[in-house]
Amino acid sequence: MPPLWLLRLLRLLPLVATVLLPAAPLPAASGAGSAVAPADIASAVLVVWCTAEVLRRRSRPLTPAAAAVFGLPVVGFAVATLTAADPQGAVPGFVRYLQVFVLVPVAVVLLLRDARDFRIVAGGLVLLALAQGAVGSHQYATGTGASYMGENIRAVGTFGPTDVMGMATVVSYGLLAALALALRTPPDAPVWLKPCALAAAAVLVVPLALSFSRGSWIATAFAAVAVTALTGLRQAVRVLAAVAALGVVLVGGLGIGSEMISERVSSITRVTDAPDRSVGDRYAMWAAAAGMWREEPAAGVGLKGFPAHRDGHASIGLSSGSDTAGAGREFEKQPLLSPHNMYLLVLGEQGLIGLTAFAGSLAALLVLGVRRLVRAGRAGGAGGAERAADCGLVAVGLMLWQTVDFLYADIGGPSTALTGVVVGLAAWWALGRAASA
């Protein structure tokens, strides 16, 4: 009979593949938006795998609370699809939203049986982040990254210049997972886990900075501070002091991208005083999404409807697209097909019905997850959720990052499947599976 660890790994194989396969680059000729990513194929296998498991066990798969949390967004997706001007064209959007926010998260909840399963997935996120971060840092050092301010120095990993947020996303996930495991190490963990996790979090700060992704910086800083604060004030002060010292050494002392990073940071608050082109385009698309909602306040213009309605609601100052080049690709103009704000995208395409369902589902996972984490910390016991408190810290940190990052980004690209995994990890902790495992 195979050893238990091998059986566990085989059972989690579809989920681990979904976590690791975003590192597989898409063919250069296909573009980021025209090919099915390997991670999406793995996520489909994951859903089928879990469906077979549920049918084999013949047990009720979800609690009523979990069914409500995941069923609510389906209502918004369905209404926006049925009321769209082109329902047939909205179907791919319905499938995509169902994949990311319902099917993959539910599959994660059903597949994870205990905290050890959760830690394997969290370890996969850290491993993926370290691999992508190494590629991105090499791109910056050798001038082979995506084009940024006339130089091919932007760290994008294997995601390419058409998905500049991909590497920043996976590095942020890995950084927060490593930080949480370092702050609240499992009680039965080997002695080397805490220093290794802390070192991994520190190392990942470099590729995150070199991604020049302002939204990821903000979301990571917010989630890291919140996660650290949840472990106690004294520890929070020590960790934040160490992070500040690391930033001074890397940027101030070693000069790693200091000039460009400082310029990128200052552009965050430069909205009305000569903002750069990307900021201007982003606000123009935000206004366009709001205009679509005012036109169709209840159900929006329909899934996948933003590109068709954009020009009718955007200001004349909106550019025709963003310039992409470098990282092994020739110069091309990438069309602006979304507002780069998940909440405004949902509001414009799904209206108040869709936004209420979508935001309500995410808020429920976040609130329930934080409440369970606080209770586990107060209990301090050795059973149930208390022994899985490290998993809770990882889940809450990732969910905090996702909800903040959605203010500056939306779904799309090879890393999208990971969003579903993150939501699933948060749901496993928030909806009680951790306590019963």
Backbone torsions as a table, in degrees:
resi	resn	phi	psi	omega
1	MET	NA	134.2	-179.2
2	PRO	-62.6	151.8	177.6
3	PRO	-63.8	158.6	-175.7
4	LEU	-62.1	-37.8	-178.1
5	TRP	-64.9	-33.8	179.3
6	LEU	-71.4	-40.5	177.0
7	LEU	-62.6	-39.8	178.8
8	ARG	-63.4	-44.2	-178.9
9	LEU	-65.3	-39.6	178.5
10	LEU	-64.7	-39.2	179.4
11	ARG	-66.3	-33.5	-178.6
12	LEU	-91.2	1.6	-173.3
13	LEU	-55.2	-46.5	178.5
14	PRO	-61.2	-36.3	179.3
15	LEU	-71.4	-42.9	177.8
16	VAL	-62.9	-38.7	178.0
17	ALA	-64.0	-39.6	177.9
18	THR	-63.4	-33.6	178.7
19	VAL	-72.9	-41.5	-171.9
20	LEU	-88.6	-26.8	-173.3
21	LEU	-70.6	-16.7	171.8
22	PRO	-57.7	-18.2	177.3
23	ALA	-72.6	-17.0	179.8
24	ALA	-74.6	119.0	-176.7
25	PRO	-71.8	147.2	173.3
26	LEU	-76.3	154.7	175.7
27	PRO	-57.9	138.1	-175.6
28	ALA	-60.6	-29.9	-176.8
29	ALA	-79.1	-17.2	-172.6
30	SER	-84.2	-31.4	-175.0
31	GLY	80.4	160.5	-174.1
32	ALA	-71.8	-27.3	-171.9
33	GLY	-101.5	-2.6	-173.5
34	SER	-112.5	3.0	-179.2
35	ALA	-126.1	150.8	176.2
36	VAL	-81.0	121.6	-177.2
37	ALA	-72.8	147.8	177.0
38	PRO	-56.0	-35.6	178.9
39	ALA	-64.9	-32.4	177.2
40	ASP	-68.0	-38.6	176.6
41	ILE	-64.0	-43.4	178.8
42	ALA	-62.8	-38.2	179.4
43	SER	-66.6	-34.6	175.8
44	ALA	-65.8	-41.4	175.9
45	VAL	-62.3	-39.4	178.5
46	LEU	-59.6	-44.4	-179.4
47	VAL	-65.2	-44.1	178.9
48	VAL	-63.6	-41.7	179.3
49	TRP	-58.3	-47.4	-178.3
50	CYS	-69.8	-34.3	175.8
51	THR	-61.4	-42.9	178.1
52	ALA	-64.1	-38.7	178.4
53	GLU	-63.3	-43.0	-179.9
54	VAL	-64.2	-43.4	179.1
55	LEU	-64.8	-35.4	-179.4
56	ARG	-69.5	-39.9	-178.6
57	ARG	-75.7	-27.3	-177.9
58	ARG	55.5	44.5	179.0
59	SER	-121.5	161.3	177.7
60	ARG	-69.2	117.4	-170.3
61	PRO	-74.3	-34.5	-172.8
62	LEU	-126.1	149.1	171.6
63	THR	-74.0	161.4	176.8
64	PRO	-57.3	-37.2	179.0
65	ALA	-64.3	-44.0	179.4
66	ALA	-65.0	-40.5	178.3
67	ALA	-61.8	-37.8	178.9
68	ALA	-69.0	-44.3	-178.2
69	VAL	-62.8	-40.8	-178.7
70	PHE	-88.2	-22.1	179.0
71	GLY	-78.6	-29.2	-178.1
72	LEU	-59.3	-48.6	179.4
73	PRO	-63.3	-29.8	-179.4
74	VAL	-60.1	-36.0	178.7
75	VAL	-61.0	-47.6	179.1
76	GLY	-62.8	-42.2	179.1
77	PHE	-62.3	-42.3	-177.2
78	ALA	-67.8	-42.7	179.7
79	VAL	-62.5	-44.2	-179.4
80	ALA	-66.2	-29.8	178.2
81	THR	-74.7	-44.2	-176.9
82	LEU	-70.8	-30.8	-177.6
83	THR	-94.2	1.1	-179.6
84	ALA	-67.0	152.5	177.0
85	ALA	-62.5	-32.2	177.1
86	ASP	-125.3	82.4	-177.3
87	PRO	-56.8	-36.4	-179.6
88	GLN	-65.4	-39.7	177.8
89	GLY	-70.7	-20.9	179.8
90	ALA	-83.3	-14.6	-176.5
91	VAL	-60.0	-45.0	177.3
92	PRO	-57.6	-36.4	176.6
93	GLY	-65.7	-39.6	177.7
94	PHE	-61.1	-43.9	179.9
95	VAL	-64.3	-41.4	-179.1
96	ARG	-63.9	-47.8	179.1
97	TYR	-63.4	-39.7	178.9
98	LEU	-62.9	-41.6	179.0
99	GLN	-60.3	-51.1	-169.5
100	VAL	-76.3	-39.3	-170.1
101	PHE	-108.6	-2.9	179.6
102	VAL	-131.8	-63.7	-169.9
103	LEU	-66.4	-52.0	-179.7
104	VAL	-64.5	-45.7	176.9
105	PRO	-58.9	-42.8	178.7
106	VAL	-62.9	-40.8	178.4
107	ALA	-62.2	-39.0	177.9
108	VAL	-64.2	-44.8	-179.9
109	VAL	-59.6	-41.5	-177.0
110	LEU	-75.3	-31.0	-174.6
111	LEU	-81.6	-32.3	-178.9
112	LEU	-77.8	118.1	-178.0
113	ARG	-97.2	-26.7	-178.1
114	ASP	-155.9	-177.9	-176.5
115	ALA	-64.5	-31.1	179.5
116	ARG	-64.0	-40.0	175.2
117	ASP	-59.8	-45.5	180.0
118	PHE	-58.6	-44.2	-176.7
119	ARG	-67.1	-30.2	175.5
120	ILE	-64.1	-43.4	179.2
121	VAL	-66.7	-42.9	177.6
122	ALA	-60.9	-40.3	176.1
123	GLY	-62.7	-36.3	175.9
124	GLY	-63.1	-39.6	176.8
125	LEU	-62.1	-42.0	178.8
126	VAL	-65.5	-42.9	179.4
127	LEU	-61.7	-45.2	178.3
128	LEU	-61.1	-42.9	-179.4
129	ALA	-63.3	-42.8	-179.9
130	LEU	-64.4	-40.8	179.4
131	ALA	-65.3	-48.3	179.8
132	GLN	-66.1	-38.3	178.7
133	GLY	-63.8	-38.2	177.6
134	ALA	-64.0	-43.6	178.1
135	VAL	-63.2	-44.4	-179.1
136	GLY	-64.4	-41.7	178.6
137	SER	-64.5	-38.5	176.0
138	HIS	-63.8	-38.8	178.2
139	GLN	-61.4	-42.3	178.9
140	TYR	-65.1	-44.8	-175.4
141	ALA	-67.6	-32.2	-175.5
142	THR	-102.8	-0.8	-179.9
143	GLY	68.8	33.5	-179.5
144	THR	-115.7	17.7	-179.6
145	GLY	-88.1	-163.9	177.7
146	ALA	-75.5	158.1	-178.0
147	SER	-70.6	132.1	176.8
148	TYR	-147.9	118.5	-178.7
149	MET	52.6	41.8	175.3
150	GLY	84.0	-0.1	179.4
151	GLU	-125.5	146.3	179.3
152	ASN	-86.8	70.0	-173.4
153	ILE	-125.1	-3.4	-176.2
154	ARG	-75.8	125.2	-179.0
155	ALA	-75.4	117.7	-179.6
156	VAL	-128.1	0.0	-179.5
157	GLY	62.8	-142.5	179.5
158	THR	-89.2	5.5	-175.9
159	PHE	-81.3	-20.1	176.5
160	GLY	82.3	170.4	-175.1
161	PRO	-71.7	-16.2	179.7
162	THR	-83.4	-8.0	177.3
163	ASP	-136.8	66.6	-174.4
164	VAL	-68.3	-16.8	178.8
165	MET	-84.9	-12.6	-174.6
166	GLY	-60.9	-53.9	-178.6
167	MET	-65.0	-41.3	179.1
168	ALA	-59.7	-36.2	179.6
169	THR	-66.5	-51.3	-176.4
170	VAL	-69.0	-33.8	177.0
171	VAL	-66.7	-39.0	177.6
172	SER	-63.9	-44.1	177.2
173	TYR	-57.3	-50.2	-177.7
174	GLY	-64.7	-39.7	179.2
175	LEU	-61.1	-46.7	-178.0
176	LEU	-69.2	-37.9	177.3
177	ALA	-63.8	-43.6	179.0
178	ALA	-65.6	-41.8	179.8
179	LEU	-62.3	-43.1	-179.7
180	ALA	-64.8	-41.2	178.9
181	LEU	-67.3	-30.4	177.1
182	ALA	-74.3	-36.4	-178.1
183	LEU	-75.2	-35.7	-179.3
184	ARG	-134.4	79.0	-176.7
185	THR	-69.9	139.5	178.2
186	PRO	-55.9	144.7	-175.8
187	PRO	-62.9	-28.1	-178.3
188	ASP	-104.3	19.5	-176.6
189	ALA	-78.4	152.3	175.0
190	PRO	-66.4	158.6	-172.7
191	VAL	-66.1	-22.5	-176.8
192	TRP	-81.9	-11.5	-173.4
193	LEU	-65.3	-45.7	-175.9
194	LYS	-62.5	-51.8	178.9
195	PRO	-63.6	-34.9	178.4
196	CYS	-67.6	-41.1	178.2
197	ALA	-64.6	-41.7	178.8
198	LEU	-65.1	-40.3	177.8
199	ALA	-64.8	-40.6	178.6
200	ALA	-62.5	-43.3	178.1
201	ALA	-61.6	-41.4	-179.8
202	ALA	-66.0	-43.1	-179.0
203	VAL	-63.6	-37.8	-176.4
204	LEU	-71.2	-13.0	175.3
205	VAL	-61.8	-34.3	-176.3
206	VAL	-65.6	-56.8	179.1
207	PRO	-63.5	-30.0	176.6
208	LEU	-63.4	-42.9	177.8
209	ALA	-64.4	-39.6	-177.2
210	LEU	-77.3	-6.0	174.4
211	SER	-76.1	-17.6	-179.0
212	PHE	54.5	32.5	-179.9
213	SER	-98.7	104.0	-175.7
214	ARG	-64.3	-41.3	180.0
215	GLY	-61.7	-41.7	178.9
216	SER	-66.9	-37.5	176.8
217	TRP	-59.6	-48.6	-177.3
218	ILE	-63.3	-47.3	-177.9
219	ALA	-64.3	-40.7	-179.4
220	THR	-67.8	-43.2	178.8
221	ALA	-61.2	-44.5	-179.5
222	PHE	-63.1	-48.7	-177.3
223	ALA	-66.8	-39.1	-179.3
224	ALA	-65.2	-41.9	178.2
225	VAL	-64.4	-43.9	-179.1
226	ALA	-64.4	-44.2	-179.8
227	VAL	-63.2	-42.3	179.4
228	THR	-65.6	-40.8	179.8
229	ALA	-64.6	-32.5	180.0
230	LEU	-69.5	-13.8	178.8
231	THR	-95.6	-0.9	178.6
232	GLY	123.2	144.9	-175.5
233	LEU	-64.2	-42.2	-176.2
234	ARG	-64.5	-45.5	179.4
235	GLN	-67.5	-34.8	179.1
236	ALA	-61.2	-43.5	180.0
237	VAL	-62.8	-43.0	-179.4
238	ARG	-63.8	-45.6	-177.1
239	VAL	-67.2	-44.7	-179.3
240	LEU	-64.3	-35.8	176.0
241	ALA	-64.2	-40.5	178.5
242	ALA	-66.0	-40.2	178.8
243	VAL	-65.3	-42.4	178.4
244	ALA	-61.5	-41.8	178.2
245	ALA	-64.2	-40.1	178.7
246	LEU	-62.6	-41.9	178.8
247	GLY	-63.2	-39.9	178.4
248	VAL	-64.0	-41.7	-179.0
249	VAL	-66.9	-47.1	-175.0
250	LEU	-70.0	-46.9	-174.5
251	VAL	-90.3	-47.2	-177.6
252	GLY	-78.5	-46.2	-175.6
253	GLY	-79.0	-53.4	-177.6
254	LEU	-85.7	-15.7	176.8
255	GLY	71.4	30.4	-178.4
256	ILE	-72.9	100.4	177.3
257	GLY	60.1	26.4	-170.8
258	SER	-60.6	-45.6	-176.5
259	GLU	-65.5	-46.5	-178.0
260	MET	-71.7	-36.1	178.2
261	ILE	-65.6	-43.5	179.4
262	SER	-64.1	-36.5	177.3
263	GLU	-67.0	-38.9	-179.9
264	ARG	-67.2	-39.9	178.1
265	VAL	-63.9	-43.9	-178.7
266	SER	-65.7	-26.2	-179.5
267	SER	-71.3	-16.2	-179.8
268	ILE	-61.8	-40.0	-177.9
269	THR	-95.7	-1.5	-178.6
270	ARG	-92.5	81.4	-175.6
271	VAL	-96.1	-50.2	-178.1
272	THR	-99.0	-20.6	-178.4
273	ASP	-94.8	86.5	177.7
274	ALA	52.7	61.1	177.6
275	PRO	-70.5	157.4	177.9
276	ASP	-75.7	172.2	-173.3
277	ARG	-60.9	-40.6	-177.6
278	SER	-63.7	-38.4	178.2
279	VAL	-66.4	-44.4	179.2
280	GLY	-61.4	-43.6	177.9
281	ASP	-63.2	-39.5	-177.8
282	ARG	-63.4	-45.6	-179.9
283	TYR	-67.9	-32.3	176.4
284	ALA	-66.0	-39.6	179.2
285	MET	-73.5	-32.6	173.8
286	TRP	-60.9	-43.6	179.0
287	ALA	-64.8	-35.8	178.3
288	ALA	-65.2	-42.5	178.4
289	ALA	-63.2	-41.0	177.3
290	ALA	-64.0	-36.6	177.2
291	GLY	-64.8	-38.3	176.9
292	MET	-63.1	-40.2	179.0
293	TRP	-64.1	-42.4	178.7
294	ARG	-62.9	-29.2	178.6
295	GLU	-75.3	-39.6	179.5
296	GLU	-131.0	78.3	-170.7
297	PRO	-68.0	-30.3	-173.9
298	ALA	-80.6	-55.6	-172.6
299	ALA	-118.0	2.6	177.1
300	GLY	72.6	-172.6	-176.8
301	VAL	-89.8	0.3	177.6
302	GLY	103.7	149.8	178.4
303	LEU	-60.1	141.1	-176.2
304	LYS	64.6	19.2	-177.5
305	GLY	-93.4	-9.8	-176.4
306	PHE	-60.6	-47.9	-178.6
307	PRO	-59.0	-39.3	-177.6
308	ALA	-70.5	-30.1	-177.2
309	HIS	-101.0	-2.7	-174.3
310	ARG	-60.4	-52.0	-173.9
311	ASP	-65.5	-26.3	179.4
312	GLY	-75.7	-12.7	-178.1
313	HIS	-123.1	-11.4	-177.1
314	ALA	-85.9	155.0	177.2
315	SER	-73.6	164.0	-178.5
316	ILE	-68.7	-16.3	-179.1
317	GLY	-78.8	-6.6	-179.6
318	LEU	-69.5	128.9	179.8
319	SER	-75.7	166.6	-176.3
320	SER	-76.5	-16.6	179.7
321	GLY	170.1	175.2	179.4
322	SER	-102.0	144.1	-179.3
323	ASP	-82.1	130.2	177.5
324	THR	-128.2	141.5	178.8
325	ALA	-166.7	169.6	177.0
326	GLY	87.2	-178.6	-179.8
327	ALA	53.4	40.7	176.0
328	GLY	86.9	8.6	-178.8
329	ARG	-126.1	152.8	176.8
330	GLU	-78.6	167.7	178.6
331	PHE	-64.0	135.5	174.2
332	GLU	-152.0	157.9	179.2
333	LYS	-96.9	119.2	-179.3
334	GLN	-97.0	120.3	-177.8
335	PRO	-65.1	149.6	178.9
336	LEU	-91.7	98.5	-172.1
337	LEU	-105.6	2.6	178.6
338	SER	-152.2	160.5	-177.0
339	PRO	-81.4	0.2	-177.3
340	HIS	55.6	41.1	172.2
341	ASN	-155.1	109.4	-172.5
342	MET	-61.4	-38.9	-177.0
343	TYR	-68.5	-40.7	178.1
344	LEU	-72.0	-32.7	175.6
345	LEU	-62.9	-45.4	178.1
346	VAL	-64.7	-41.1	179.6
347	LEU	-62.6	-44.6	-178.4
348	GLY	-69.7	-38.9	-175.4
349	GLU	-92.4	-25.0	-175.9
350	GLN	-121.2	-4.6	176.6
351	GLY	68.8	-168.0	-178.4
352	LEU	-65.2	-32.8	178.5
353	ILE	-61.4	-50.1	-178.2
354	GLY	-67.7	-42.4	-178.5
355	LEU	-66.2	-40.3	178.1
356	THR	-61.3	-44.1	-179.9
357	ALA	-67.9	-44.7	-177.0
358	PHE	-67.0	-53.1	-178.5
359	ALA	-66.7	-35.1	178.3
360	GLY	-63.5	-38.9	178.5
361	SER	-65.1	-47.1	179.1
362	LEU	-63.9	-41.9	-179.5
363	ALA	-63.7	-38.8	179.2
364	ALA	-62.4	-44.0	179.0
365	LEU	-63.3	-41.1	-177.6
366	LEU	-69.2	-46.6	-178.0
367	VAL	-65.9	-46.1	179.7
368	LEU	-65.2	-36.2	179.0
369	GLY	-66.5	-44.3	178.3
370	VAL	-64.7	-40.9	-179.8
371	ARG	-63.0	-43.2	179.4
372	ARG	-66.8	-36.5	179.2
373	LEU	-66.2	-42.9	178.9
374	VAL	-63.2	-42.2	178.8
375	ARG	-64.8	-40.1	178.8
376	ALA	-64.1	-38.1	178.3
377	GLY	-67.6	-38.1	178.8
378	ARG	-70.6	-36.2	-177.7
379	ALA	-66.6	-46.6	178.1
380	GLY	60.6	21.8	-177.3
381	GLY	-86.9	-166.5	-176.7
382	ALA	-118.8	14.7	-178.0
383	GLY	-129.9	160.3	174.8
384	GLY	58.7	-132.5	-174.9
385	ALA	-66.1	-24.1	-178.6
386	GLU	-62.9	-40.2	-180.0
387	ARG	-75.0	-15.3	178.0
388	ALA	-106.6	20.8	-177.0
389	ALA	-62.4	-29.9	176.4
390	ASP	-63.2	-37.9	176.2
391	CYS	-64.2	-39.4	178.1
392	GLY	-62.8	-39.9	179.1
393	LEU	-66.1	-40.4	175.6
394	VAL	-61.7	-47.8	-177.3
395	ALA	-61.8	-44.9	-179.4
396	VAL	-66.5	-41.9	179.0
397	GLY	-61.3	-45.1	179.6
398	LEU	-65.5	-39.9	-179.3
399	MET	-69.3	-37.9	175.0
400	LEU	-61.3	-45.1	179.0
401	TRP	-59.0	-45.8	-175.8
402	GLN	-64.0	-43.7	-177.9
403	THR	-67.9	-33.8	177.3
404	VAL	-75.9	-42.1	-178.8
405	ASP	-63.0	-30.2	178.1
406	PHE	-62.9	-12.7	173.5
407	LEU	-73.1	-19.6	-176.0
408	TYR	-125.1	0.0	-176.8
409	ALA	-152.5	169.2	175.1
410	ASP	-139.9	-175.3	-177.0
411	ILE	-79.5	152.3	-179.7
412	GLY	149.3	143.9	178.7
413	GLY	93.6	174.4	-175.6
414	PRO	-63.3	-24.7	-178.1
415	SER	-80.8	-0.9	-176.6
416	THR	-63.2	-37.1	179.9
417	ALA	-60.0	-31.5	178.5
418	LEU	-66.3	-29.3	176.7
419	THR	-60.3	-42.3	176.9
420	GLY	-63.2	-37.8	177.9
421	VAL	-64.8	-42.9	179.2
422	VAL	-61.4	-44.9	177.4
423	VAL	-62.0	-38.4	178.2
424	GLY	-65.6	-41.1	177.1
425	LEU	-62.0	-42.9	178.1
426	ALA	-63.2	-39.6	-179.3
427	ALA	-69.1	-38.6	178.2
428	TRP	-57.7	-40.7	179.2
429	TRP	-77.0	-46.3	-170.6
430	ALA	-72.1	-32.1	-171.2
431	LEU	-96.9	11.9	168.4
432	GLY	100.7	-4.4	-179.0
433	ARG	-66.2	-29.9	-179.2
434	ALA	-66.2	-37.5	-178.0
435	ALA	-72.1	-33.9	-177.3
436	SER	-86.0	-14.0	-176.5
437	ALA	-72.2	NA	NA
